[in-house]
Amino acid sequence: MGRPIAVGRIADGARQKVISAEDLADEAMIVRRHCEALSEISRHFTDRGVRPHFSLRSTNDERVLGLVAAGLGVTIMPEGYQHAGVVRRRLAGFDLRRDVGILYAEHAGDVFERGHAVVGALRSLRR
């Protein structure tokens, strides 16, 4: 999964396919405090001389997306997170991706072979 920028549908950036860090210099940034990529995201901006204003630091993803949808800031989060009123745009030069692996015990192998509902859902997420 990639980490696109999440912007509200009403934001200027919603019309762009790719947004640069410099384009976001005057935007309020909403930070997901529990994001495992926070240091890489921060470095991406600071390497480009951009130090965005942080309007909120939160561990609640729904709250973050709600505020983005309301046009109160932008955030960067995995593309799997969806919310009405929020569009995703690629952040230029930021190509961090997350790979998720599934590890299971040998005695659970038949569950994967028979196609349990959870297994079907996981397989549908593959890209």
C-alpha positions as CSV (number, residue, x, y, z in Angstrom):
1,M,0.0,0.0,0.0
2,G,1.2,3.4,-0.8
3,R,1.0,6.6,1.3
4,P,-0.8,9.2,-0.7
5,I,-1.7,12.6,0.7
6,A,-5.4,12.8,1.8
7,V,-7.1,16.1,1.0
8,G,-10.7,17.2,1.3
9,R,-12.6,17.3,-2.0
10,I,-13.1,21.0,-1.6
11,A,-9.3,21.7,-1.2
12,D,-7.3,23.3,-4.0
13,G,-5.1,20.2,-4.1
14,A,-8.0,17.9,-4.8
15,R,-7.8,18.9,-8.5
16,Q,-4.1,18.0,-8.8
17,K,-3.0,14.4,-9.5
18,V,0.4,14.9,-7.9
19,I,1.1,17.3,-5.0
20,S,4.6,18.4,-4.0
21,A,5.7,19.1,-0.5
22,E,6.2,22.7,-1.5
23,D,2.6,22.9,-2.6
24,L,1.6,22.1,1.0
25,A,3.9,24.7,2.7
26,D,0.9,26.8,3.7
27,E,-1.5,24.0,4.5
28,A,-2.3,22.8,8.0
29,M,-1.1,19.3,8.5
30,I,-2.9,16.8,10.7
31,V,-0.5,14.3,12.1
32,R,-1.3,10.7,12.9
33,R,0.9,10.3,16.0
34,H,0.9,6.5,15.8
35,C,2.1,6.4,12.1
36,E,5.0,4.1,11.8
37,A,6.3,6.2,8.8
38,L,6.1,9.5,10.7
39,S,9.9,10.0,10.7
40,E,10.1,9.3,6.9
41,I,7.2,11.7,6.2
42,S,8.8,14.4,8.4
43,R,12.1,14.0,6.7
44,H,10.5,14.2,3.2
45,F,9.2,17.7,4.1
46,T,12.2,19.0,5.9
47,D,14.6,17.8,3.1
48,R,12.6,20.2,0.9
49,G,12.7,23.1,3.3
50,V,9.0,22.7,4.2
51,R,7.9,22.9,7.8
52,P,4.1,22.7,7.8
53,H,1.9,24.0,10.6
54,F,0.5,21.1,12.6
55,S,-3.1,21.8,13.5
56,L,-3.7,18.5,15.3
57,R,-1.8,15.5,16.5
58,S,-4.1,12.5,16.9
59,T,-4.2,8.8,17.3
60,N,-7.8,8.6,16.0
61,D,-7.8,8.0,12.3
62,E,-11.6,8.6,11.9
63,R,-11.2,12.0,13.5
64,V,-8.2,12.8,11.3
65,L,-10.2,11.9,8.1
66,G,-13.2,13.8,9.3
67,L,-11.1,17.0,9.8
68,V,-9.5,16.5,6.4
69,A,-13.0,16.0,4.8
70,A,-14.0,19.3,6.4
71,G,-11.1,21.1,4.8
72,L,-9.3,21.7,8.0
73,G,-6.0,20.2,7.0
74,V,-4.2,17.4,5.0
75,T,-2.6,14.2,6.2
76,I,-0.6,11.3,4.8
77,M,-1.8,7.8,5.5
78,P,-2.1,4.4,3.9
79,E,-4.5,4.3,0.9
80,G,-6.6,1.7,2.6
81,Y,-8.2,4.3,4.8
82,Q,-11.3,5.7,3.1
83,H,-13.7,8.5,4.1
84,A,-16.5,10.4,2.3
85,G,-15.2,13.8,1.2
86,V,-11.6,12.8,1.1
87,V,-9.6,12.2,-2.1
88,R,-6.1,10.8,-2.4
89,R,-3.3,12.3,-4.4
90,R,0.2,11.2,-4.9
91,L,2.9,13.1,-2.9
92,A,5.7,13.9,-5.4
93,G,8.9,12.1,-4.5
94,F,7.4,10.1,-1.7
95,D,7.1,6.5,-2.7
96,L,7.1,4.8,0.7
97,R,5.0,1.6,0.5
98,R,4.0,-0.9,3.1
99,D,4.0,-4.6,2.6
100,V,1.9,-6.8,4.9
101,G,2.7,-10.5,5.3
102,I,0.6,-13.2,6.8
103,L,2.3,-15.9,8.9
104,Y,0.4,-18.9,10.2
105,A,1.1,-22.1,12.1
106,E,1.5,-25.3,10.2
107,H,-1.6,-26.8,11.8
108,A,-3.7,-23.9,10.4
109,G,-2.6,-24.6,6.8
110,D,-5.8,-26.5,6.0
111,V,-7.8,-23.4,6.8
112,F,-5.9,-21.5,4.1
113,E,-6.3,-24.4,1.7
114,R,-10.1,-24.6,2.2
115,G,-10.6,-20.9,1.6
116,H,-11.9,-19.6,4.9
117,A,-13.8,-16.2,4.6
118,V,-10.9,-14.4,6.2
119,V,-8.5,-15.9,3.7
120,G,-10.8,-14.8,0.8
121,A,-10.8,-11.2,2.2
122,L,-7.1,-11.2,2.5
123,R,-6.5,-12.5,-1.0
124,S,-8.8,-9.8,-2.4
125,L,-6.5,-7.1,-0.9
126,R,-3.5,-8.4,-2.9
127,R,-2.3,-6.1,-5.7
